[in-house]
Amino acid sequence: MHTKRTTVVLAATFVLGCLHAGCGNNSASIKAATLKDRQIRHEAPDFVLKDADGKTVRLSDYKGKVILLDFWATSCGPCRVEIPWFTDMEHKKKDQGFEVLGISMDDGWEDVKPFLAGMKVNYRVVMGDELTSRMYGDVEAIPTTFLIDKQGKIAAIHVGLASRKAFEDGVDELLREGSTSAVVE
């Protein structure tokens, strides 16, 4: 019989193990990135994927918005930690020009749709594939999350479980970019 404390210790051990081992994937490192300088950001690759309703989604449809692009899977424990954060961020920041876009790396919608309903996901999710993974640098570890600026350029990449604060700070900084006049000294 597990006590509540034992359950918490086991869950913490699992999360820390995922951080160290790359969540069961072959990633050698887990990192949470700070925003790249604007001059060295590269264009986020455009893709054409289908959402749960069979509608076509292109990343380019979101240009002009700050995007949190999350590669995830239903079997990923750390993904289950991050998804409620992303749902909350979508709710709070959508009117500020922010969107979350999830890319499920599962094999099909049969497990994904009930998972999304159970997690009360309020943002768009598409089904990824090997080509999409390759376009984004051969995504091997999940979750892998890209922060994309209003110009459609990759501003940060988080591999593995990052902190909620890291995501929120990055998104807030990207939302502020270009919204204030440059100060000349």
N, C-alpha and C positions, 0 to 999 in steps of 0.2 A: 504494500500500500504506500503510495507516494504522498508525502505531505506537501503543503503549498510551497514551503521553502525548497524542497527537493525539486519540484516542478520548475520553479524559478531558476534554480541553479542549472538544471538540465537545459532549459531554454537559453540561458546566457552562454553556456558552454557551446551549444549548437551555433549560436550567432557568432561567437568569437572564432569557433572552428571554421565557419564559412568565410569569415573575413581573412583568416590566415590561409586557408586552402583554396580560396577562389570559388567558393560555393559549389564544389564538386566539379568544376571545370578545370582546364589545364592552364589557367592564368597563373603566371609566376608572381604577379604583384597586384595589390589592391591599392587604389589611390583615389583620393578626392582632390580634384583640381581646383585651383583658383582660376579666375577669369583670365584668358589670354589677352594680351594687348591687342587693340583693334587692328593695328597694322599687320599682325601676323596671323590673323584668323583666316581660315579657309572656308570656301563655300560648302555648305552641307549638301551632300548628294541628294538629288531629287529622286523620288521613287513613285511608283504607281502600284498601290496595294488595295485590297478590298477590306471593308469593315464588316462587322457582324451582320449587317443588313444587306451585304453584297454590293454596297455603293463604292465607287472608285474614290480613292483618297490619294492626293499628291501632296508631298511636303510643300511644294511651291504654292499651293492653295493658302498657306499660312504666312506667306511673306508679309512683312510689316508688323508681325507679332513676335513676342518672345515665346519660344517653344521649349518645353521640357520634353525631350524625345527619349522614351524609356523602353529599352529592350528587356523583356522579362519572360517568365514562364510560370505556369500554375504550380509546378513542382519546386519552385525556388522559395525557400524560407525567407531570406532577406527581402525578396520581392513583396511578400505578404506584409512585411514591416513597412516598406516604403509606400505601397499603394494607398493606404489611408491618408498619408501626408499629401500625396499628389492630388487625391480627391478633394481634400480640404483646400489646397492651394488653388485648384481649378475653381472651386466655389468662391473663394475670397478675391482672386485676382483676375478673373475672366474679364470683368468690365474695364480692367486697366490695360488690356491688350496682351493678355497672357493666355496660352493654351497648353494643355498637357496632351500628348499624343503617345499612346502606348503601342509598342510593336510586340505582339505575342510571338514567341518562338516555339510554341507548341505545334503539334502535328495537325491540328484541326480544331474546328469550333465546338465539337461535341463536349469537351471538357471546359473550354474557355468561357462559353456563354453562361453556364451555371455559376462558374467561379466569379465572373464579373457581376452577376446579379447578387450573389452572396456577399461580395465585398462592397456592394452599392457604388460601383465605379460610375462616375458622372462625366467622364471624358471619353473621347473617341479612341477606340482600339482597332488596330488592323492586324492581319495575320502576316507575319514576316516570313522570309524564306532565305535560302543560302545566298542568293544574289544580293539581297538587302544587307545581310551580314557582311559580305565582302565589300560592298560599297562603303560601309562604315568601318573599314579596317579589320575585317575578319573578327567580328565580335565573338569572343570565346567564353567570357565570363558573364554570367547574368546575376544580378542586374548590371547593365551598363547604361548609363544615362548621359545624354548630350544636352547641354544648354545651348540654344541657338538664338542669336540676336535678331533684331528687327530687320537686318539686311540679309538674313538667311545664312549667316556664317556661324561656324561652331566656335563658341566662346569658352566652353569648358567640357571636360569629359570626366565623369565619375565612374570608376570601375569597382564593382562590389557595393556593399552597403555603406553609404555615406550618411552623415548626420542630416537631420531635418534642417538644422540651422545652415549647413553648407548649401543646401538647395535653395532655401528661402533667401539667404544673403545674395547668392548668385543671381537669382531671378529678380530680386529687388534692384540690384545694381544694373542689370540689363534693362529693366523698365525705366530707370532714371536716365540711361544713356540717350543723349539727344534731346531730352526734355527740358534741359536748362541751357541757358546761353553760356558760351565759353567765356571764361574770365581772362582778360588780357592784362598782363602785368607790365 
